[in-house]
């Protein structure tokens, strides 16, 4: 793609020094590395403007702004307003769950209970399930994937949307058979929020989420956005930047209508991260911590593929499912990750959260469908590989420490006697005492006595992995407790690793 000189200078300007950085949070080498990831992306995908933030322990640790709000106009800042498109869906999902918590709906409610216009719908087969609220959340209702058609429905009035709903939909498939990304479905969720809450969708989101989080610059109404702080959306066409239509807010706002700033969105991401780890203590957010954690359960139709932005030699694969307003991915470097992109005429955005490590990153641009997923992922991988995003340690249940000490005594004695009173009813049924004595003897023949142990690695409140340092190697193992009160050992497993 050839850029004229002015656009080229704008689009390929180097990323500036980071606006917020703490060496204690992010090592200098990774600050440079992350900056390079975004610079390379923007060189390959020119945009008028871009902003990104890396969040650690709930707060921005690193941020950068580059380019301008309009070609040749004011510079992008952390307070510049961008449309974030489908990243709006997480707000919709959390609002549905909040209404569930308030007793105003049930996720297994038929959608038509809250949207009367749906009651006349004809389903594709006589055995088709009628759409529930949870089906809309997970995009499994049977409606067709509707990007980019859905983006252009933003401006529909509520009356026009009511008429559209009443006509029914053509079906892509019987519901519950596959995941198909439905903007229409999330617009229906917006209508459910309106009807269940008794106030317009946008007002409910503002009152229950935006205002409590202090997201005062965030809106759905483009008329409320100060013109001098708005990143106008563009596409590259006929060798020049062409402004996209500035669509007003309408009935499809629940699927992608939010306009926000990097500073405001960082508050939202910090709030989501604060739901981890589970803990005692007062609830301080607009929605319960357990409810936030619920929205990231990947509940349907896992898709597996290579990691975007990883080198060709990368052997890790992403297994991804849709939760509620977020995609859920298991990543080799980050563990459980929440992700979503936003594509819209004039805008692209992306967010990834690694809640078990307390880090996240997101980026906004003002170019059509330019969602910077690759550098967002790469930024978090850089932190994880540098040891700057370690997983939060699972607390060690003192009972597990006691059981581990008894297991060590049993191994040293070559007999189960030190475990008397600590074994579940199945334990000796699975291998009797005589065979355990034989097993201890066999393992000692491989690795010998094991005088010291490395720190215990709990995998939950009732399970722990261990490694013992032995005369002739290592001995790895696991203790798994039974679900009884008091808990007792249901399994003791060993894996010798001779030198």
PEUR-V231095 format. One record per backbone hydrogen bond with DSSP energy under -0.5 kcal/mol. NH is the residue of the N-H (numbers start at 1). CO is the residue of the C=O. E is the energy in kcal/mol with one decimal. If there is no record, write none. Layout:
nh,co,e
NH,CO,E
NH,CO,E
//
This chain:
nh,co,e
8,4,-3.1
9,5,-2.7
10,6,-2.1
11,7,-3.4
12,8,-2.4
13,10,-0.8
16,65,-0.6
19,63,-2.6
20,63,-0.6
22,61,-0.6
25,22,-1.6
26,22,-2.6
30,27,-0.8
31,27,-1.9
32,28,-2.1
33,29,-2.1
34,30,-2.8
35,31,-2.1
36,32,-2.3
37,33,-2.0
38,34,-1.9
39,35,-2.2
40,36,-2.7
41,37,-1.8
42,38,-2.4
43,39,-2.1
44,40,-1.8
45,41,-1.9
50,66,-2.5
51,364,-2.0
52,64,-2.2
53,362,-2.1
54,62,-2.9
55,360,-3.1
56,59,-2.6
57,358,-2.6
58,358,-0.5
59,56,-1.5
61,54,-3.1
62,54,-1.4
64,52,-2.1
66,50,-2.6
68,48,-2.0
69,74,-3.3
73,70,-3.4
76,67,-2.1
80,77,-1.4
81,229,-3.6
82,260,-3.1
84,258,-2.1
85,258,-0.5
87,84,-2.2
88,85,-2.2
89,86,-1.7
90,87,-0.5
91,88,-1.0
92,88,-1.4
93,89,-2.7
94,90,-2.4
95,91,-2.1
96,92,-2.1
97,93,-2.2
98,94,-2.2
99,95,-2.3
100,96,-2.1
101,97,-2.4
102,98,-1.8
103,100,-1.6
104,99,-2.5
105,99,-0.6
109,106,-2.4
111,131,-2.7
113,110,-1.8
114,110,-0.5
114,111,-1.4
115,111,-1.2
118,115,-2.1
119,116,-1.9
120,117,-0.5
121,118,-1.9
123,121,-0.5
128,125,-1.6
133,109,-2.1
134,107,-2.2
136,132,-1.4
137,133,-2.0
138,134,-1.6
139,135,-0.5
139,136,-0.8
140,135,-2.5
146,181,-1.6
150,146,-3.7
151,148,-0.6
152,148,-0.9
152,149,-0.9
153,150,-1.4
154,151,-1.1
156,153,-2.1
161,157,-2.4
162,158,-2.4
163,159,-2.1
164,160,-2.1
165,161,-2.8
166,162,-2.3
167,163,-1.0
167,164,-0.7
168,165,-2.0
172,142,-2.1
173,142,-1.5
176,140,-3.0
177,174,-1.0
180,139,-2.5
180,178,-0.5
182,180,-0.5
183,181,-0.6
186,182,-1.3
187,183,-2.1
188,184,-2.1
189,185,-1.6
190,186,-1.8
191,187,-1.8
192,188,-2.3
193,189,-2.5
194,190,-2.2
195,191,-2.7
196,192,-3.1
197,193,-2.2
198,194,-1.6
199,194,-0.6
204,200,-2.3
205,201,-2.5
206,202,-2.3
207,203,-2.6
208,204,-2.5
209,205,-2.1
210,205,-2.1
211,206,-2.9
213,209,-1.6
214,211,-1.4
215,210,-2.7
216,214,-1.8
218,215,-1.3
219,259,-2.4
222,220,-0.7
224,221,-1.9
225,222,-1.4
229,226,-1.9
230,227,-1.1
231,81,-2.6
232,69,-1.0
232,230,-1.0
234,346,-0.7
234,366,-1.2
235,242,-2.2
237,235,-0.7
237,240,-2.9
240,237,-0.8
242,235,-3.1
244,233,-2.6
247,245,-1.3
251,156,-3.4
252,154,-0.7
253,250,-1.7
255,252,-1.7
256,252,-0.8
256,253,-0.6
257,253,-2.8
259,219,-3.2
260,82,-2.7
263,78,-2.2
265,261,-2.9
266,262,-2.0
267,263,-0.9
267,264,-0.8
268,264,-1.3
269,265,-2.5
270,266,-2.5
271,267,-2.0
272,268,-2.3
273,269,-2.6
274,270,-1.5
275,272,-1.6
276,273,-1.9
284,282,-0.5
292,288,-2.0
293,289,-2.4
294,290,-1.5
295,291,-1.2
295,292,-0.6
296,293,-1.1
297,294,-1.5
298,296,-0.7
299,297,-0.8
299,322,-1.5
303,320,-3.0
305,318,-2.0
307,316,-0.7
310,307,-1.6
314,311,-2.1
318,305,-3.3
319,317,-0.5
319,330,-0.6
320,303,-3.2
320,318,-0.6
321,328,-2.2
322,300,-0.7
323,326,-3.3
324,295,-2.2
325,137,-0.8
327,339,-3.0
328,321,-3.5
329,337,-2.9
330,319,-1.3
331,329,-0.7
331,335,-2.6
335,331,-2.4
337,329,-3.0
338,353,-2.8
339,327,-2.5
340,351,-1.9
342,349,-2.6
344,347,-2.1
346,344,-0.6
347,344,-2.7
348,365,-1.4
349,342,-2.2
350,363,-1.9
351,340,-2.2
352,361,-2.4
353,338,-3.0
354,359,-3.1
355,353,-0.5
356,336,-0.5
357,354,-1.7
358,354,-0.8
359,354,-1.4
360,55,-2.1
361,352,-2.3
362,53,-2.1
363,350,-2.1
364,51,-2.6
365,348,-2.2
366,49,-1.2
368,234,-2.5
369,344,-1.3
369,347,-1.6
370,367,-1.9
371,369,-1.1
372,370,-0.7
373,371,-2.4
376,372,-1.3
377,373,-2.5
378,374,-2.7
379,375,-2.1
380,376,-1.5
381,377,-2.2
382,378,-2.3
383,379,-1.7
384,380,-2.5
385,381,-2.7
386,382,-1.2
387,384,-1.3
388,383,-2.6
389,383,-0.6
392,356,-2.7
397,395,-0.6
400,397,-1.3
401,397,-1.3
402,398,-2.0
403,399,-2.4
404,400,-2.5
405,401,-2.1
406,402,-2.0
407,403,-2.2
408,404,-2.2
409,405,-1.9
410,406,-2.2
411,407,-2.2
412,408,-2.5
413,409,-2.2
414,410,-1.5
415,410,-1.6
418,415,-0.5
419,416,-2.7
420,417,-2.2
422,419,-2.4
424,489,-3.0
427,424,-1.3
428,424,-0.5
429,426,-0.6
430,426,-2.0
431,427,-1.4
436,432,-1.9
437,433,-2.2
438,434,-1.9
439,435,-2.2
440,436,-2.8
441,437,-2.0
442,438,-2.3
443,439,-2.5
444,440,-2.4
445,441,-1.7
446,442,-0.8
446,443,-1.0
447,443,-2.6
448,443,-0.6
448,444,-1.3
452,469,-1.3
454,467,-2.9
457,465,-2.6
459,463,-1.7
460,463,-1.0
463,460,-0.7
464,479,-2.0
465,457,-2.4
466,477,-2.4
468,475,-2.6
469,452,-2.9
470,468,-0.6
470,473,-2.7
471,449,-2.5
472,447,-2.8
473,470,-1.0
474,497,-2.6
475,468,-2.1
476,495,-2.2
477,466,-2.3
478,493,-1.8
479,464,-2.4
480,491,-2.3
481,462,-2.8
482,488,-3.5
484,482,-1.8
486,484,-0.5
489,422,-3.1
490,480,-2.5
491,480,-1.7
493,478,-2.5
495,476,-3.0
497,474,-3.2
499,472,-2.5
//
